Amino acid sequence: MDQTKSSIGDHFKSLRKARGLTQRELALQSGLSFSFINQLERGKQSVRLDALMRLAAVFGYEVSLVKALPTAKSQGLV
């Protein structure tokens, strides 16, 4: 299992449980499939930007690409 997929899935699972939502309820609120939510939480599914934005909206977050993009310094180019 890919560690990044696993940690993203764990994060969304924690958020979902903190809100008292089932996977089916999260799927309905986000417009994503139950299967996608289930696989994401198990670390079996990568999350696309559009799906990330839908999930973030359910939990009241915004996705900031500026913070997510690697910088020249973080890539060792400076």
C-alpha positions in Angstrom: 0.0 0.0 0.0 1.3 3.4 -0.9 2.1 5.4 2.2 0.7 8.7 0.7 -2.6 7.1 -0.3 -2.9 5.5 3.1 -2.3 8.8 5.1 -4.7 10.7 2.9 -7.3 8.0 3.4 -6.7 7.9 7.1 -7.1 11.7 7.3 -10.5 11.7 5.5 -11.6 8.7 7.6 -10.9 10.7 10.7 -12.7 13.7 9.4 -15.7 11.6 8.4 -15.9 9.9 11.8 -15.5 13.2 13.7 -18.5 14.5 11.8 -20.5 11.3 12.5 -20.9 10.4 8.9 -21.0 7.0 7.3 -19.1 6.4 4.1 -22.4 6.4 2.2 -23.4 9.7 3.7 -20.0 11.2 2.8 -20.5 9.8 -0.7 -23.9 11.4 -1.1 -22.7 14.8 0.3 -19.6 14.9 -1.9 -21.2 13.5 -5.0 -18.6 10.8 -5.1 -19.3 7.1 -5.1 -19.4 4.9 -2.0 -16.9 2.6 -3.7 -14.5 5.6 -4.2 -14.8 6.7 -0.5 -14.3 3.1 0.7 -11.2 2.5 -1.4 -9.8 5.9 -0.6 -10.0 5.3 3.2 -8.4 1.9 2.7 -5.4 3.4 0.8 -6.4 1.6 -2.4 -7.4 4.7 -4.4 -5.6 7.9 -5.3 -7.5 11.1 -4.9 -7.9 13.4 -8.0 -8.0 17.2 -7.6 -11.7 17.4 -8.3 -12.5 14.7 -5.7 -10.2 16.4 -3.2 -12.1 19.6 -3.7 -15.5 17.9 -3.3 -14.3 16.2 -0.1 -12.8 19.4 1.3 -16.1 21.3 0.6 -18.0 18.8 2.7 -15.7 19.4 5.7 -15.6 23.2 5.2 -12.0 23.4 3.8 -10.6 24.9 0.7 -7.9 23.4 -1.4 -4.9 25.6 -1.9 -2.7 24.6 -4.8 -0.2 27.3 -4.0 0.7 25.5 -0.7 0.6 22.0 -2.3 2.9 22.8 -5.2 6.6 22.0 -4.7 8.9 24.9 -4.5 12.4 25.1 -6.1 13.9 25.0 -2.6 12.0 21.9 -1.6 13.2 20.2 -4.7 16.8 21.1 -4.0 17.1 23.4 -7.0 18.2 26.4 -5.0 
